[in-house]
Amino acid sequence: MELAKLTTGDTIYRYDKSLVLFFSGVRKVLSTSLYNGGYHEDFTAVFNRDMTQGAGMPCETFADTYVESMRIVAQKIGLDPNRTTGMGTAAQMENVSIESRSYKELTVTAIVTGGVETNGGRVGDPASYYKTVPKKCGTINIILVIDADLPPGILARALVTCTEAKTAALQELMADSRYSCGLATGSGTDQTIVVANTDSPLYFEGAGKHSKLGELIGQSVMTAVKEALGKQSGLTPAHQHNLLRRLRRFGITGDTLWHDYEERVQTVRLIKPRFLQILHEFGEHSGVFALGVSYIHLYDEFLWGLLTEEETHMMGAHFLMEMAHRADVPLPAERQAGEDYMQALATFLVDSVCARAENLPEEGGTV
């Protein structure tokens, strides 16, 4: 299936669980893939492949190593395995986002698949391996096509700008790391291929943020990453408008709050689904949500060394008081000596659910 023909004359096809960009002329390619990665000028195509076998199943492999598996994939989809580079992913090719941005004669196109639900991470998170190569599929995979000629060093600079754009998109979505309490800057297995059109009469010696080329890279990649994550994982601004969703990176979930409720509350007895329903409704209250994410951000500022512990706890207590006023629930109890900052919010949430439950009718001895 032909998806798009680019201004370079290159064509993107989707077939056999793959996206393949066939070149119509000489191209400069810089790839982060283990398979034929690095800088090349003799490739005829590049590809992105869905390596999944089914829900809950590991990525498929055709050989003992990732590189050999990708060579076999290249042959399966009709490419010369020595004149291409490719990326494997756990994302579905149907969820691809293709975004182009143009200025005068210059056009930049980002072709992105991705998800960060299971593998999102923040640079500097604890590592999972030292020497061995992880047998994981790529998560956010980007093919960036620049309809202009670039020297090799500027192609590398375009890769940096592309990576910054991906991270900015994740930041604006407040995507969480699955390996720490930080915000994600990417996934642990992201891959990128940057393509420049050697045949183009346009020649650029800058791809940083001050250049028009850098601006177009940023705009196309940010838009495509957001759209791809929305398609693949449902990661959208609306999805993130949920206090429990934002608290997940601190280990605070519906299950942990239910456990706190079971341990602390004796007078009002809720069944778990009713507890979770009230909790979600409370967390989606506009005043509670806005103040709750502000409470969380105070803690981020503290972790980054931008606020003192005293400032953080003082303003955090203020936000909890305001949340109680807005939601018409009892004021939070004074913070106990040594009580964890985020645990104080968890306690407030459980107490607020209890307060709301007291005003609900009983059903067969439970609420």
Backbone hydrogen bonds, N-H to C=O, Kabsch-Sander energy under -0.5 kcal/mol:
donor,donor_aa,acceptor,acceptor_aa,energy
3,L,12,I,-3.1
4,A,12,I,-1.3
6,L,4,A,-0.5
6,L,10,D,-3.0
9,G,6,L,-2.0
11,T,22,F,-1.6
12,I,4,A,-3.0
13,Y,11,T,-0.5
13,Y,20,V,-2.6
14,R,1,M,-2.8
15,Y,18,S,-2.0
18,S,15,Y,-1.6
19,L,48,N,-3.0
20,V,13,Y,-2.7
21,L,46,V,-2.9
22,F,11,T,-2.5
22,F,20,V,-0.7
23,F,44,T,-2.5
28,K,196,A,-2.4
29,V,27,R,-0.5
29,V,40,H,-2.9
30,L,194,V,-2.6
31,S,38,G,-2.2
32,T,192,T,-2.3
36,N,34,L,-0.8
38,G,31,S,-3.2
40,H,29,V,-2.5
44,T,83,R,-2.7
45,A,83,R,-0.9
46,V,21,L,-1.6
47,F,85,T,-1.7
48,N,19,L,-2.4
49,R,87,M,-2.9
50,D,17,K,-3.0
51,M,49,R,-0.7
51,M,89,T,-3.1
57,M,54,G,-2.2
60,E,51,M,-3.8
69,S,65,T,-2.1
70,M,66,Y,-2.4
71,R,67,V,-1.9
72,I,68,E,-2.0
73,V,69,S,-2.2
74,A,70,M,-2.5
75,Q,71,R,-2.0
76,K,72,I,-2.5
77,I,73,V,-2.0
78,G,75,Q,-1.5
79,L,74,A,-2.9
83,R,80,D,-1.9
85,T,45,A,-0.7
86,G,35,Y,-0.6
87,M,47,F,-1.6
89,T,49,R,-2.2
90,A,138,G,-1.5
95,N,92,Q,-1.5
96,V,93,M,-1.4
97,S,112,V,-2.5
99,E,97,S,-0.5
99,E,110,A,-2.5
101,R,108,V,-2.5
103,Y,106,L,-2.5
106,L,103,Y,-2.4
108,V,101,R,-2.7
109,T,145,V,-2.8
110,A,99,E,-3.1
111,I,143,I,-2.6
112,V,97,S,-2.8
112,V,110,A,-0.6
113,T,141,N,-2.1
120,G,116,V,-1.3
121,G,186,G,-3.3
125,D,122,R,-2.4
136,K,134,P,-1.6
138,G,88,G,-2.2
141,N,113,T,-2.2
141,N,139,T,-0.9
142,I,191,Q,-2.0
143,I,111,I,-2.5
144,L,142,I,-0.6
144,L,193,I,-3.0
145,V,109,T,-3.2
145,V,143,I,-0.6
146,I,144,L,-0.5
146,I,195,V,-3.2
147,D,107,T,-2.6
147,D,145,V,-0.6
148,A,146,I,-2.2
149,D,202,L,-2.8
154,I,151,P,-0.7
155,L,151,P,-1.9
156,A,152,P,-1.9
157,R,153,G,-1.7
158,A,154,I,-2.3
159,L,155,L,-1.5
160,V,156,A,-1.7
161,T,157,R,-2.4
162,C,158,A,-2.5
163,T,159,L,-2.1
164,E,160,V,-2.4
165,A,161,T,-2.1
166,K,162,C,-2.0
167,T,163,T,-2.2
168,A,164,E,-2.4
169,A,165,A,-2.2
170,L,166,K,-2.0
171,Q,167,T,-2.4
172,E,168,A,-2.3
173,L,169,A,-1.1
174,M,170,L,-0.5
174,M,171,Q,-1.1
175,A,170,L,-2.2
177,S,182,G,-2.5
178,R,120,G,-3.1
184,A,175,A,-2.7
185,T,121,G,-2.8
186,G,121,G,-1.4
188,G,119,N,-1.6
190,D,187,S,-0.9
191,Q,140,I,-1.3
193,I,142,I,-2.7
194,V,30,L,-2.9
195,V,144,L,-3.2
196,A,28,K,-2.8
197,N,146,I,-1.5
197,N,148,A,-1.4
198,T,26,V,-1.0
198,T,196,A,-1.0
199,D,26,V,-0.8
200,S,197,N,-1.5
204,F,149,D,-2.1
211,S,208,G,-1.2
215,E,211,S,-2.0
216,L,212,K,-2.4
217,I,213,L,-2.5
218,G,214,G,-2.5
219,Q,215,E,-2.6
220,S,216,L,-2.5
221,V,217,I,-2.5
222,M,218,G,-2.3
223,T,219,Q,-1.9
224,A,220,S,-2.3
225,V,221,V,-2.9
226,K,222,M,-2.1
227,E,223,T,-2.2
228,A,224,A,-2.8
229,L,225,V,-2.5
230,G,226,K,-1.9
231,K,227,E,-2.3
232,Q,228,A,-2.8
233,S,229,L,-2.2
234,G,229,L,-0.7
234,G,230,G,-0.8
235,L,229,L,-1.7
236,T,234,G,-1.2
240,Q,236,T,-1.9
241,H,237,P,-0.5
241,H,238,A,-0.9
242,N,240,Q,-2.1
243,L,283,G,-0.6
246,R,242,N,-1.8
247,L,243,L,-1.6
248,R,244,L,-0.8
248,R,245,R,-0.7
250,F,247,L,-1.9
251,G,248,R,-2.0
252,I,247,L,-1.6
253,T,251,G,-0.7
257,L,253,T,-2.3
258,W,254,G,-2.0
259,H,255,D,-2.1
260,D,256,T,-2.0
261,Y,257,L,-2.3
262,E,258,W,-2.6
263,E,259,H,-1.9
264,R,260,D,-2.1
265,V,261,Y,-2.6
269,R,267,T,-0.6
270,L,268,V,-0.6
275,F,271,I,-2.3
276,L,272,K,-2.7
277,Q,273,P,-2.0
278,I,274,R,-2.4
279,L,275,F,-2.5
280,H,276,L,-2.6
281,E,277,Q,-2.4
282,F,278,I,-2.6
283,G,279,L,-2.6
284,E,280,H,-1.5
285,H,281,E,-0.5
285,H,282,F,-1.1
289,F,285,H,-3.2
290,A,286,S,-2.2
291,L,287,G,-2.0
292,G,288,V,-2.7
293,V,289,F,-2.7
294,S,290,A,-1.3
295,Y,291,L,-2.3
296,I,292,G,-2.1
297,H,293,V,-2.3
298,L,294,S,-1.9
299,Y,295,Y,-1.2
300,D,296,I,-1.9
301,E,297,H,-2.6
302,F,298,L,-2.0
303,L,299,Y,-2.8
304,W,300,D,-2.1
305,G,302,F,-1.5
306,L,301,E,-3.1
307,L,301,E,-1.0
312,T,308,T,-2.3
313,H,309,E,-2.5
314,M,310,E,-2.3
315,M,311,E,-2.4
316,G,312,T,-2.2
317,A,313,H,-2.2
318,H,314,M,-1.5
319,F,315,M,-2.2
320,L,316,G,-2.2
321,M,317,A,-2.0
322,E,318,H,-2.2
323,M,319,F,-2.5
324,A,320,L,-2.1
325,H,321,M,-2.1
326,R,322,E,-2.6
327,A,323,M,-2.2
328,D,324,A,-0.9
328,D,325,H,-0.6
329,V,324,A,-2.0
339,E,336,Q,-2.4
344,A,340,D,-1.7
345,L,341,Y,-0.9
346,A,342,M,-1.9
347,T,343,Q,-2.8
348,F,344,A,-1.9
349,L,345,L,-2.2
350,V,346,A,-2.1
351,D,347,T,-2.6
352,S,348,F,-2.2
353,V,349,L,-2.1
354,C,350,V,-2.2
355,A,351,D,-2.2
356,R,352,S,-2.1
357,A,353,V,-2.4
358,E,354,C,-1.6
359,N,356,R,-1.1
360,L,357,A,-1.9
363,E,366,T,-3.4
366,T,363,E,-1.6
367,V,269,R,-2.1
